Amino acid sequence: MKIFEIRDILKAEVLAGDSNLDRVVVGGGGADLMEDVLAAVAKGSALLTGLTTEQVIRTARIAGVAAVVFVRGKRPDARVIEMAKSFDLPVLLTRYSLFVACGRLYMNGLRGLDGSW
């Protein structure tokens, strides 16, 4: 699935990385504990989270995440968006809850990576 498809499925707003919406996402998952992301994420996946901190962007970069989706309409501050832009990391914002957003992506063919994430 491509990031622009995730944008459309989640009716999301693109906050950063709009030039990379053609990137392919290999899987996805939702997490608010960044240590879980580091332990289980695969390069090229989508991370859905309710956390809107700089730590999310740093973790995504280290883990090789293809895109970050902030859920529940939680808008990160300008520093977070600027950091994502500096890393060329697509960041989206959806009003759906974490549960609903993951479900919508799953119903449209995006799968988890190992069943635990």
C-alpha positions as CSV (number, residue, x, y, z in Angstrom):
1,M,0.0,0.0,0.0
2,K,1.2,3.5,-0.7
3,I,1.1,6.4,1.7
4,F,-1.4,8.3,-0.4
5,E,-3.7,5.4,0.0
6,I,-3.3,5.5,3.8
7,R,-4.1,9.2,3.6
8,D,-7.3,8.6,1.6
9,I,-8.5,5.6,3.8
10,L,-8.0,7.5,7.0
11,K,-9.2,10.9,5.6
12,A,-5.9,12.2,6.9
13,E,-4.2,15.6,6.6
14,V,-0.6,15.5,5.5
15,L,1.6,17.5,7.9
16,A,5.0,16.6,6.5
17,G,6.6,14.7,3.6
18,D,3.9,15.4,1.0
19,S,6.5,14.7,-1.7
20,N,6.9,11.1,-0.5
21,L,3.3,9.9,-0.7
22,D,4.2,7.4,-3.4
23,R,6.4,5.4,-0.9
24,V,5.3,1.8,-0.4
25,V,4.4,0.8,3.1
26,V,5.0,-2.9,3.8
27,G,2.9,-3.2,7.0
28,G,1.8,-1.3,10.0
29,G,0.8,-1.1,13.6
30,G,-0.2,1.1,16.4
31,A,1.8,1.8,19.5
32,D,2.2,4.5,22.1
33,L,5.3,2.9,23.7
34,M,8.3,3.7,21.6
35,E,10.3,0.8,23.1
36,D,7.6,-1.5,21.5
37,V,8.2,0.2,18.2
38,L,11.9,-0.3,18.4
39,A,11.5,-4.0,19.4
40,A,8.9,-5.0,16.7
41,V,8.8,-2.6,13.8
42,A,10.0,-3.5,10.3
43,K,11.6,-1.0,8.0
44,G,9.1,0.6,5.7
45,S,6.1,0.2,7.9
46,A,3.5,2.7,9.1
47,L,3.4,3.7,12.7
48,L,0.0,4.9,14.1
49,T,0.2,6.6,17.5
50,G,-1.5,8.9,19.9
51,L,1.8,10.4,21.0
52,T,2.8,13.6,19.4
53,T,6.3,14.1,20.8
54,E,9.7,14.5,19.1
55,Q,10.5,11.1,20.5
56,V,8.1,9.5,18.1
57,I,9.8,11.1,15.1
58,R,13.3,10.1,16.4
59,T,12.1,6.6,17.0
60,A,10.5,6.4,13.6
61,R,13.8,7.5,12.0
62,I,15.9,5.0,13.9
63,A,13.4,2.2,13.1
64,G,13.1,3.1,9.4
65,V,9.4,3.8,9.6
66,A,7.9,4.9,6.2
67,A,5.2,7.1,7.7
68,V,3.8,8.2,11.0
69,V,0.1,8.7,11.5
70,F,-1.1,10.7,14.5
71,V,-4.6,9.6,15.6
72,R,-7.6,11.1,17.5
73,G,-7.0,14.5,15.8
74,K,-4.0,15.1,18.1
75,R,-1.9,17.7,16.3
76,P,1.8,17.8,17.1
77,D,3.5,21.2,17.8
78,A,5.6,22.9,15.1
79,R,8.9,21.5,16.4
80,V,7.7,17.9,15.8
81,I,6.5,18.8,12.3
82,E,9.8,20.6,11.5
83,M,11.8,17.6,12.7
84,A,9.8,15.3,10.5
85,K,10.4,17.6,7.6
86,S,14.1,17.6,8.3
87,F,14.1,13.8,8.2
88,D,11.9,13.7,5.0
89,L,9.4,11.6,7.0
90,P,5.8,11.6,5.9
91,V,3.5,12.5,8.8
92,L,-0.3,12.4,8.7
93,L,-3.1,13.3,11.0
94,T,-6.4,11.5,11.2
95,R,-9.4,12.1,13.5
96,Y,-10.0,8.4,13.8
97,S,-9.1,6.6,17.0
98,L,-6.1,4.3,17.0
99,F,-8.4,1.3,17.0
100,V,-10.5,2.5,14.2
101,A,-7.6,3.7,12.1
102,C,-5.8,0.4,12.4
103,G,-9.0,-1.5,11.6
104,R,-9.7,0.6,8.5
105,L,-6.2,0.0,7.2
106,Y,-6.5,-3.7,7.9
107,M,-9.8,-3.9,6.1
108,N,-8.1,-2.3,3.1
109,G,-5.3,-4.8,2.9
110,L,-2.5,-3.4,5.1
111,R,-1.3,-6.1,7.5
112,G,0.7,-6.1,10.7
113,L,4.3,-7.3,10.5
114,D,4.5,-10.1,13.0
115,G,1.2,-10.3,14.8
116,S,2.5,-8.7,18.0
117,W,2.6,-5.1,16.9
